Amino acid sequence: MDGIPAGVLSLFIIDTINILGSYLIFVGLGRGPMVEHERRLVGRRWIGVPLYWMMTSAAAWRAVIDLRSKPFFWNKTPLQPTGKRT
Protein backbone atom coordinates (compact mmCIF):
# COMPACT_ATOMS: atom_id res chain seq x y z
CA MET A 1 0.00 0.00 0.00
CA ASP A 2 2.15 2.83 -1.29
CA GLY A 3 -0.32 5.71 -0.90
CA ILE A 4 -1.70 4.98 2.58
CA PRO A 5 0.53 5.68 5.60
CA ALA A 6 0.95 2.78 8.01
CA GLY A 7 -0.57 4.73 10.92
CA VAL A 8 -3.72 5.54 8.96
CA LEU A 9 -4.07 1.98 7.72
CA SER A 10 -3.62 0.50 11.19
CA LEU A 11 -6.17 2.95 12.63
CA PHE A 12 -8.64 1.99 9.87
CA ILE A 13 -8.16 -1.71 10.64
CA ILE A 14 -8.65 -1.16 14.38
CA ASP A 15 -11.81 0.89 13.73
CA THR A 16 -13.22 -1.75 11.40
CA ILE A 17 -12.57 -4.52 13.93
CA ASN A 18 -14.22 -2.43 16.68
CA ILE A 19 -17.33 -1.76 14.58
CA LEU A 20 -17.74 -5.36 13.43
CA GLY A 21 -17.02 -6.65 16.93
CA SER A 22 -19.62 -4.36 18.47
CA TYR A 23 -22.25 -5.57 15.97
CA LEU A 24 -21.41 -9.19 16.73
CA ILE A 25 -21.55 -8.61 20.49
CA PHE A 26 -24.87 -6.73 20.19
CA VAL A 27 -26.45 -9.51 18.15
CA GLY A 28 -24.91 -12.22 20.32
CA LEU A 29 -26.20 -10.69 23.54
CA GLY A 30 -29.64 -10.36 22.00
CA ARG A 31 -29.76 -13.89 20.63
CA GLY A 32 -28.18 -15.55 23.68
CA PRO A 33 -31.25 -15.71 25.93
CA MET A 34 -33.62 -16.59 23.06
CA VAL A 35 -35.11 -20.02 22.62
CA GLU A 36 -34.86 -21.65 19.21
CA HIS A 37 -38.37 -20.61 18.22
CA GLU A 38 -37.55 -16.94 18.87
CA ARG A 39 -34.32 -17.21 16.90
CA ARG A 40 -36.26 -18.55 13.92
CA LEU A 41 -38.74 -15.67 14.21
CA VAL A 42 -35.89 -13.13 14.15
CA GLY A 43 -34.40 -14.88 11.12
CA ARG A 44 -32.20 -12.59 9.06
CA ARG A 45 -33.55 -9.39 10.58
CA TRP A 46 -30.31 -9.08 12.54
CA ILE A 47 -28.76 -7.86 9.29
CA GLY A 48 -30.65 -4.60 9.88
CA VAL A 49 -28.66 -3.81 13.04
CA PRO A 50 -26.27 -1.40 11.27
CA LEU A 51 -29.24 0.44 9.74
CA TYR A 52 -30.92 0.57 13.16
CA TRP A 53 -27.77 2.06 14.70
CA MET A 54 -27.50 4.63 11.89
CA MET A 55 -31.13 5.69 12.39
CA THR A 56 -30.61 5.94 16.15
CA SER A 57 -27.51 8.05 15.61
CA ALA A 58 -29.33 10.34 13.16
CA ALA A 59 -32.19 10.80 15.64
CA ALA A 60 -29.75 11.62 18.43
CA TRP A 61 -27.94 14.22 16.31
CA ARG A 62 -31.27 15.72 15.27
CA ALA A 63 -32.26 15.96 18.94
CA VAL A 64 -28.97 17.70 19.78
CA ILE A 65 -29.47 20.20 16.95
CA ASP A 66 -33.09 20.79 18.00
CA LEU A 67 -32.00 21.27 21.59
CA ARG A 68 -29.58 23.97 20.49
CA SER A 69 -31.89 25.71 17.99
CA LYS A 70 -35.28 25.21 19.75
CA PRO A 71 -34.54 24.50 23.44
CA PHE A 72 -38.15 24.82 24.68
CA PHE A 73 -39.86 22.97 21.80
CA TRP A 74 -41.31 19.54 22.50
CA ASN A 75 -41.24 17.51 19.28
CA LYS A 76 -43.88 14.97 20.20
CA THR A 77 -45.68 12.35 18.14
CA PRO A 78 -49.07 13.60 16.94
CA LEU A 79 -51.81 11.37 18.31
CA GLN A 80 -55.44 11.22 17.26
CA PRO A 81 -58.11 11.11 19.99
CA THR A 82 -59.61 7.65 20.32
CA GLY A 83 -62.89 8.67 21.94
CA LYS A 84 -64.75 11.39 23.80
CA ARG A 85 -63.65 12.35 27.25
CA THR A 86 -66.32 12.45 29.88
N, CA, C and O of each residue as an XYZ file, in Angstrom:
344
protein
N       0.837     -1.164      0.000
C       0.000      0.000      0.000
C       0.893      1.242      0.000
O       1.276      1.741      1.058
N       1.213      1.722     -1.169
C       2.146      2.834     -1.290
C       1.538      4.156     -0.851
O       2.229      4.961     -0.227
N       0.266      4.409     -1.153
C      -0.317      5.710     -0.903
C      -0.845      5.920      0.504
O      -1.030      7.065      0.918
N      -1.093      4.854      1.254
C      -1.700      4.979      2.578
C      -0.618      4.813      3.646
O       0.066      3.790      3.683
N      -0.462      5.824      4.520
C       0.528      5.683      5.596
C       0.164      4.535      6.541
O      -1.010      4.212      6.718
N       1.160      3.943      7.128
C       0.954      2.777      8.009
C       0.078      3.130      9.206
O      -0.749      2.319      9.623
N       0.246      4.322      9.761
C      -0.570      4.726     10.917
C      -2.044      4.841     10.569
O      -2.907      4.436     11.348
N      -2.328      5.394      9.398
C      -3.717      5.539      8.960
C      -4.322      4.171      8.677
O      -5.466      3.909      9.050
N      -3.579      3.314      8.032
C      -4.068      1.976      7.715
C      -4.326      1.176      8.990
O      -5.346      0.494      9.098
N      -3.416      1.254      9.947
C      -3.620      0.504     11.191
C      -4.814      1.055     11.969
O      -5.551      0.283     12.583
N      -5.019      2.369     11.957
C      -6.175      2.946     12.634
C      -7.472      2.510     11.954
O      -8.462      2.230     12.629
N      -7.471      2.451     10.612
C      -8.638      1.987      9.874
C      -8.961      0.536     10.219
O     -10.127      0.186     10.402
N      -7.946     -0.298     10.309
C      -8.156     -1.711     10.640
C      -8.707     -1.856     12.053
O      -9.622     -2.648     12.283
N      -8.163     -1.105     12.994
C      -8.648     -1.157     14.378
C     -10.099     -0.688     14.449
O     -10.913     -1.307     15.134
N     -10.433      0.400     13.747
C     -11.810      0.894     13.732
C     -12.768     -0.130     13.134
O     -13.859     -0.344     13.662
N     -12.367     -0.756     12.046
C     -13.216     -1.754     11.402
C     -13.456     -2.941     12.316
O     -14.579     -3.435     12.412
N     -12.418     -3.398     12.983
C     -12.567     -4.515     13.926
C     -13.487     -4.122     15.080
O     -14.317     -4.926     15.504
N     -13.353     -2.901     15.591
C     -14.219     -2.432     16.680
C     -15.681     -2.377     16.246
O     -16.561     -2.804     16.992
N     -15.949     -1.858     15.052
C     -17.330     -1.758     14.580
C     -17.928     -3.143     14.368
O     -19.027     -3.419     14.849
N     -17.227     -4.011     13.660
C     -17.745     -5.359     13.430
C     -17.899     -6.137     14.735
O     -18.874     -6.865     14.924
N     -16.928     -5.976     15.630
C     -17.020     -6.648     16.933
C     -18.209     -6.167     17.739
O     -18.878     -6.968     18.392
N     -18.481     -4.873     17.704
C     -19.621     -4.363     18.467
C     -20.936     -4.876     17.889
O     -21.857     -5.180     18.648
N     -21.047     -4.981     16.563
C     -22.248     -5.568     15.968
C     -22.412     -7.017     16.405
O     -23.505     -7.435     16.787
N     -21.327     -7.783     16.349
C     -21.408     -9.190     16.733
C     -21.785     -9.357     18.204
O     -22.587    -10.226     18.546
N     -21.219     -8.538     19.060
C     -21.550     -8.612     20.485
C     -23.006     -8.232     20.724
O     -23.697     -8.886     21.506
N     -23.482     -7.171     20.052
C     -24.866     -6.730     20.192
C     -25.835     -7.837     19.786
O     -26.789     -8.134     20.505
N     -25.584     -8.441     18.635
C     -26.451     -9.515     18.148
C     -26.325    -10.743     19.047
O     -27.324    -11.392     19.356
N     -25.116    -11.059     19.460
C     -24.912    -12.223     20.321
C     -25.599    -12.089     21.669
O     -26.191    -13.048     22.166
N     -25.523    -10.901     22.265
C     -26.199    -10.685     23.544
C     -27.716    -10.724     23.382
O     -28.431    -11.135     24.296
N     -28.198    -10.303     22.238
C     -29.637    -10.363     21.999
C     -30.127    -11.778     21.726
O     -31.200    -12.170     22.185
N     -29.346    -12.533     20.987
C     -29.757    -13.895     20.631
C     -29.494    -14.907     21.740
O     -30.132    -15.959     21.782
N     -28.568    -14.602     22.631
C     -28.185    -15.546     23.679
C     -29.333    -16.078     24.513
O     -29.470    -17.293     24.653
N     -30.164    -15.206     25.073
C     -31.247    -15.708     25.932
C     -32.472    -16.222     25.171
O     -33.429    -16.687     25.791
N     -32.456    -16.146     23.844
C     -33.616    -16.593     23.062
C     -33.685    -18.109     22.983
O     -32.668    -18.802     22.991
N     -34.913    -18.601     22.907
C     -35.108    -20.022     22.623
C     -35.090    -20.183     21.103
O     -35.153    -19.195     20.371
N     -35.005    -21.395     20.643
C     -34.857    -21.652     19.207
C     -36.011    -21.076     18.391
O     -35.807    -20.572     17.287
N     -37.204    -21.153     18.930
C     -38.370    -20.611     18.224
C     -38.217    -19.096     18.001
O     -38.527    -18.592     16.921
N     -37.746    -18.390     19.007
C     -37.552    -16.943     18.870
C     -36.447    -16.629     17.865
O     -36.552    -15.673     17.096
N     -35.407    -17.423     17.874
C     -34.322    -17.214     16.901
C     -34.815    -17.378     15.476
O     -34.412    -16.631     14.584
N     -35.695    -18.364     15.258
C     -36.259    -18.552     13.917
C     -37.145    -17.372     13.536
O     -37.162    -16.964     12.375
N     -37.882    -16.819     14.501
C     -38.738    -15.668     14.212
C     -37.908    -14.438     13.834
O     -38.311    -13.660     12.969
N     -36.764    -14.262     14.473
C     -35.894    -13.132     14.145
C     -35.306    -13.337     12.759
O     -35.207    -12.389     11.980
N     -34.921    -14.552     12.450
C     -34.402    -14.876     11.124
C     -33.211    -14.008     10.736
O     -32.241    -13.887     11.485
N     -33.301    -13.416      9.572
C     -32.203    -12.590      9.061
C     -32.398    -11.113      9.380
O     -31.680    -10.272      8.839
N     -33.331    -10.786     10.228
C     -33.550     -9.385     10.583
C     -32.350     -8.777     11.298
O     -32.216     -7.554     11.344
N     -31.492     -9.599     11.846
C     -30.309     -9.079     12.541
C     -29.402     -8.332     11.580
O     -28.561     -7.542     12.009
N     -29.564     -8.573     10.282
C     -28.757     -7.863      9.290
C     -29.069     -6.365      9.321
O     -28.243     -5.549      8.910
N     -30.250     -6.007      9.804
C     -30.649     -4.602      9.883
C     -30.059     -3.843     11.050
O     -30.346     -2.656     11.207
N     -29.245     -4.481     11.878
C     -28.660     -3.810     13.044
C     -27.843     -2.574     12.649
O     -28.001     -1.538     13.296
N     -26.992     -2.621     11.641
C     -26.271     -1.395     11.272
C     -27.203     -0.265     10.846
O     -26.954      0.895     11.177
N     -28.265     -0.582     10.122
C     -29.237      0.443      9.741
C     -29.937      1.006     10.974
O     -30.149      2.214     11.073
N     -30.295      0.137     11.909
C     -30.920      0.569     13.157
C     -29.998      1.522     13.909
O     -30.452      2.552     14.408
N     -28.721      1.197     13.996
C     -27.773      2.059     14.696
C     -27.594      3.395     13.980
O     -27.449      4.432     14.627
N     -27.604      3.371     12.642
C     -27.495      4.626     11.890
C     -28.726      5.505     12.121
O     -28.593      6.719     12.280
N     -29.910      4.912     12.142
C     -31.129      5.693     12.387
C     -31.145      6.250     13.808
O     -31.566      7.387     14.021
N     -30.690      5.460     14.781
C     -30.611      5.939     16.150
C     -29.627      7.091     16.266
O     -29.896      8.070     16.962
N     -28.501      6.985     15.599
C     -27.509      8.051     15.605
C     -28.055      9.318     14.961
O     -27.855     10.414     15.484
N     -28.742      9.179     13.831
C     -29.329     10.344     13.161
C     -30.372     11.011     14.048
O     -30.433     12.239     14.107
N     -31.190     10.226     14.737
C     -32.194     10.796     15.637
C     -31.536     11.529     16.808
O     -32.008     12.584     17.232
N     -30.455     10.968     17.319
C     -29.754     11.618     18.429
C     -29.141     12.944     17.993
O     -29.226     13.936     18.717
N     -28.521     12.965     16.806
C     -27.936     14.217     16.308
C     -29.025     15.245     16.022
O     -28.841     16.436     16.275
N     -30.152     14.789     15.499
C     -31.266     15.715     15.265
C     -31.756     16.299     16.579
O     -32.067     17.488     16.647
N     -31.831     15.482     17.629
C     -32.257     15.965     18.935
C     -31.270     16.991     19.490
O     -31.681     17.992     20.077
N     -29.979     16.748     19.308
C     -28.967     17.704     19.784
C     -29.106     19.028     19.044
O     -29.031     20.092     19.658
N     -29.308     18.972     17.731
C     -29.471     20.195     16.946
C     -30.747     20.924     17.361
O     -30.741     22.146     17.510
N     -31.845     20.182     17.548
C     -33.094     20.795     17.998
C     -32.954     21.396     19.381
O     -33.519     22.454     19.658
N     -32.214     20.740     20.246
C     -32.001     21.269     21.592
C     -31.265     22.600     21.546
O     -31.540     23.502     22.337
N     -30.344     22.712     20.630
C     -29.583     23.967     20.491
C     -30.416     25.052     19.810
O     -30.385     26.205     20.238
N     -31.160     24.703     18.755
C     -31.890     25.712     17.995
C     -33.275     26.015     18.571
O     -33.745     27.149     18.467
N     -33.936     25.024     19.176
C     -35.279     25.210     19.749
C     -35.318     24.556     21.138
O     -35.912     23.490     21.294
N     -34.697     25.177     22.145
C     -34.544     24.497     23.438
C     -35.853     24.247     24.188
O     -35.901     23.340     25.019
N     -36.905     25.006     23.932
C     -38.147     24.823     24.678
C     -39.258     24.196     23.836
O     -40.426     24.237     24.222
N     -38.901     23.619     22.692
C     -39.864     22.974     21.805
C     -39.912     21.490     22.118
O     -38.878     20.835     22.249
N     -41.124     20.971     22.236
C     -41.307     19.544     22.496
C     -41.773     18.897     21.206
O     -42.927     19.077     20.815
N     -40.922     18.160     20.544
C     -41.237     17.507     19.282
C     -41.888     16.168     19.591
O     -41.214     15.139     19.650
N     -43.185     16.187     19.784
C     -43.882     14.972     20.196
C     -44.622     14.340     19.030
O     -44.887     14.996     18.023
N     -44.950     13.079     19.169
C     -45.678     12.346     18.143
C     -47.128     12.799     18.145
O     -47.768     12.792     19.196
N     -47.668     13.198     16.982
C     -49.074     13.603     16.945
C     -49.982     12.378     17.108
O     -49.840     11.384     16.396
N     -50.892     12.469     18.037
C     -51.809     11.366     18.311
C     -53.231     11.831     18.034
O     -53.581     12.984     18.286
N     -54.039     10.927     17.518
C     -55.443     11.218     17.264
C     -56.255     10.758     18.460
O     -55.994      9.686     19.007
N     -57.245     11.555     18.881
C     -58.110     11.108     19.987
C     -58.840      9.821     19.617
O     -59.287      9.651     18.483
N     -58.952      8.929     20.579
C     -59.611      7.648     20.315
C     -61.080      7.666     20.721
O     -61.839      6.794     20.300
N     -61.484      8.606     21.501
C     -62.888      8.669     21.940
C     -63.139      9.958     22.691
O     -62.218     10.736     22.939
N     -64.413     10.185     23.056
C     -64.751     11.392     23.796
C     -64.395     11.228     25.261
O     -64.544     10.160     25.855
N     -63.919     12.325     25.815
C     -63.648     12.348     27.251
C     -64.898     12.733     27.986
O     -65.640     13.615     27.553
N     -65.133     12.082     29.086
C     -66.323     12.449     29.881
C     -65.948     13.102     31.154
O     -66.821     13.473     31.939
